[in-house]
């Protein structure tokens, strides 16, 4: 009740309302109805505070999160709707997930395995193989074939011809602070050569389960339509603003 009061107070002060509710057997879920993309980071920071309050002496583990991206053409901004962030509390002393050494680096085998996995994911995304896509996600995300079918549809909705998605390895992260678990992560930008898509924002974050084995820890890609230039007259600056978060 105290947390809800804090959320309502924040909303009254002009900030988006954050609701936190228990999820039986799985921890908690924080929800936000609608925000502009530039409010994303401040909202996440507030959710971290609320989660820390809920967990008390235990540590916070963030899990499944989900939201819809929409472009408000009139205002030239990306709008996030129905944001949901699950989290649970854990004791570090009994945590089965262990960090990699701070100086861990990926060798050629790991780079090849991660790149192959990311490429296979994007190929299945383009083909609409939703069951395969769901199986490639981190189990903690609880991704369903129906949900992945929706992601595939959104990825292809602006396409006007044949092309391909390409995964570009942009770097590795060791034990990132905001990840679900400690360990090694590979970040791939997602590029598209499909006619009808002028650009993309975001990418794939892969978690290294063990040597040469990966799953998708985060899928967050927005596909920018050529129609925003041809019909809405967006400038390069306005298009770049859509990618900001």
C-alpha positions in Angstrom: 0.0 0.0 0.0 2.9 2.3 0.8 4.5 1.7 -2.6 1.2 2.4 -4.4 0.9 5.6 -2.5 4.4 6.6 -3.6 3.5 5.8 -7.2 0.3 7.8 -7.1 2.2 10.7 -5.5 4.7 10.7 -8.3 2.0 10.7 -10.9 0.4 13.7 -9.2 3.7 15.5 -9.4 3.6 15.2 -13.2 5.5 11.9 -13.5 4.0 8.7 -15.1 2.2 6.5 -12.6 4.0 3.2 -11.8 2.0 0.4 -10.3 3.7 -2.5 -8.5 1.8 -5.7 -7.8 2.8 -9.2 -6.6 2.9 -12.1 -9.0 2.2 -15.3 -7.0 5.3 -17.5 -7.1 7.3 -15.2 -9.3 7.9 -12.0 -7.5 6.4 -8.7 -8.7 5.4 -6.7 -11.8 5.7 -3.0 -12.3 3.4 -1.5 -14.9 3.1 1.9 -16.7 0.3 2.7 -19.0 1.9 5.1 -21.5 5.1 7.2 -21.7 7.1 9.0 -24.3 10.4 7.4 -25.2 12.4 10.1 -23.5 10.7 9.2 -20.2 11.9 5.6 -20.4 15.2 6.0 -18.4 13.6 8.0 -15.6 10.8 5.5 -15.3 13.3 2.6 -15.2 15.2 4.5 -12.4 12.1 4.9 -10.4 11.2 1.2 -10.9 14.6 0.3 -9.6 13.9 2.3 -6.4 10.5 0.7 -5.9 12.0 -2.8 -6.5 14.8 -2.2 -4.0 12.2 -1.1 -1.4 10.2 -4.3 -2.1 13.2 -6.6 -1.8 14.6 -5.1 1.4 17.7 -7.0 2.5 17.7 -9.2 -0.6 18.9 -8.3 -4.1 16.7 -7.4 -7.1 16.6 -9.6 -10.2 14.8 -8.1 -13.2 13.1 -10.6 -15.5 10.5 -10.4 -18.3 9.6 -7.0 -19.6 7.3 -6.1 -22.4 5.9 -3.0 -24.1 4.5 -1.7 -27.4 6.3 0.9 -29.5 4.2 3.3 -31.5 5.2 6.4 -33.5 3.2 9.5 -32.8 3.6 11.0 -36.3 2.1 14.4 -35.3 4.5 15.0 -32.5 7.4 13.1 -34.0 8.1 10.9 -31.0 8.1 7.3 -30.1 5.4 6.3 -27.6 5.7 3.3 -25.2 2.5 1.7 -24.1 1.5 -1.1 -21.7 5.0 -1.3 -20.2 5.5 -4.3 -17.9 8.7 -5.1 -15.9 8.8 -8.2 -13.8 11.3 -8.6 -10.9 12.0 -10.9 -8.1 14.2 -10.9 -5.0 17.1 -13.3 -4.4 19.9 -14.0 -1.9 23.3 -13.6 -3.5 24.7 -16.3 -1.1 22.6 -19.0 -2.8 22.4 -17.5 -6.3 23.3 -20.1 -9.0 24.4 -17.5 -11.5 28.0 -16.6 -11.3 29.9 -13.7 -12.9 32.6 -14.1 -15.5 36.0 -12.6 -14.7 36.1 -8.8 -15.3 38.7 -9.2 -18.0 36.9 -12.1 -19.8 37.1 -11.7 -23.6 35.3 -13.6 -26.3 37.5 -15.8 -28.6 36.8 -16.6 -32.2 34.7 -19.6 -31.2 32.5 -17.5 -29.0 32.2 -14.7 -31.5 31.2 -17.2 -34.2 28.7 -19.0 -32.0 27.0 -15.7 -30.9 26.9 -14.3 -34.5 25.5 -17.6 -35.8 22.8 -17.6 -33.1 21.8 -13.9 -33.8 21.7 -14.5 -37.5 19.5 -17.6 -37.0 17.2 -15.6 -34.8 16.7 -12.9 -37.4 16.2 -15.3 -40.2 13.4 -16.9 -38.2 12.0 -13.5 -37.4 11.8 -12.7 -41.1 10.2 -16.1 -41.8 7.7 -15.8 -39.0 8.8 -19.0 -37.3 7.3 -18.0 -34.0 7.7 -21.3 -32.1 11.4 -21.4 -33.0 11.8 -17.8 -31.9 10.1 -18.4 -28.5 12.5 -21.3 -27.9 15.5 -19.0 -28.6 14.5 -16.6 -25.9 15.7 -16.6 -22.3 13.3 -18.9 -20.4 12.9 -16.2 -17.7 11.2 -14.0 -20.4 8.4 -16.5 -20.7 8.1 -15.7 -24.4 5.2 -17.4 -26.2 4.8 -18.3 -29.9 1.9 -15.8 -30.1 4.0 -13.0 -28.7 6.9 -13.8 -31.1 4.5 -14.0 -34.0 3.5 -10.4 -33.2 7.1 -9.3 -33.1 7.7 -10.9 -36.5 4.6 -9.2 -37.9 5.8 -5.8 -36.6 9.3 -6.4 -38.0 7.8 -7.0 -41.5 4.9 -4.5 -41.5 6.8 -1.8 -43.4 8.5 -4.1 -45.9 7.6 -3.6 -49.5 9.9 -6.2 -51.0 12.5 -8.9 -50.4 15.6 -8.2 -48.3 17.3 -9.5 -45.2 18.0 -8.7 -41.6 21.7 -8.6 -40.6 23.2 -8.9 -37.1 26.1 -6.6 -36.5 28.2 -7.4 -33.4 28.7 -4.1 -31.6 30.4 -5.3 -28.5 30.5 -7.5 -25.4 29.5 -6.7 -21.8 30.8 -8.5 -18.7 28.5 -8.7 -15.7 26.4 -5.6 -16.7 24.7 -4.1 -13.7 21.2 -4.0 -15.1 21.2 -7.5 -16.7 19.0 -10.3 -15.3 22.1 -12.3 -14.4 25.8 -11.8 -14.1 27.9 -13.2 -17.0 28.9 -12.4 -20.6 26.6 -10.7 -23.0 26.9 -9.9 -26.7 25.1 -6.9 -28.2 24.1 -7.0 -31.9 22.6 -4.1 -33.8 19.9 -5.2 -36.2 20.1 -3.9 -39.8 17.5 -4.3 -42.6 18.0 -4.2 -46.4 14.2 -4.6 -47.0 12.6 -2.0 -49.3 10.2 0.1 -47.3 12.4 0.3 -44.2 14.7 3.3 -44.0 16.4 2.3 -40.8 16.3 0.5 -37.5 16.8 1.4 -33.9 18.0 -1.0 -31.2 19.1 -4.6 -31.3 19.6 -8.0 -29.7 21.3 -8.7 -26.4 22.5 -12.3 -26.1 23.3 -14.1 -22.9 26.1 -16.6 -22.9 24.6 -19.6 -21.1 27.8 -21.6 -21.3 30.7 -22.0 -23.8 29.2 -21.5 -27.3 25.6 -21.5 -26.2 23.4 -18.4 -26.2 19.9 -17.2 -25.8 18.1 -13.9 -26.3 18.1 -11.8 -23.1 16.6 -8.7 -24.8 14.9 -8.0 -28.1 14.3 -4.3 -28.6 14.2 -3.2 -32.2 12.2 -0.5 -33.9 11.8 -0.4 -37.7 11.5 3.0 -39.3 9.3 3.2 -42.3 10.2 4.9 -45.6 6.7 6.4 -45.5 7.8 8.7 -42.7 10.0 10.4 -45.3 7.8 10.1 -48.4 4.5 10.9 -46.8 5.2 12.6 -43.5 8.2 14.5 -44.7 10.5 13.6 -41.7 14.0 15.1 -41.7 17.1 13.1 -40.7 17.0 14.9 -37.3 13.4 13.9 -36.7 14.2 10.3 -37.7 17.1 10.2 -35.3 14.9 11.5 -32.5 12.6 8.5 -32.9 15.6 6.2 -32.0 16.4 8.1 -28.8 15.4 6.6 -25.5 
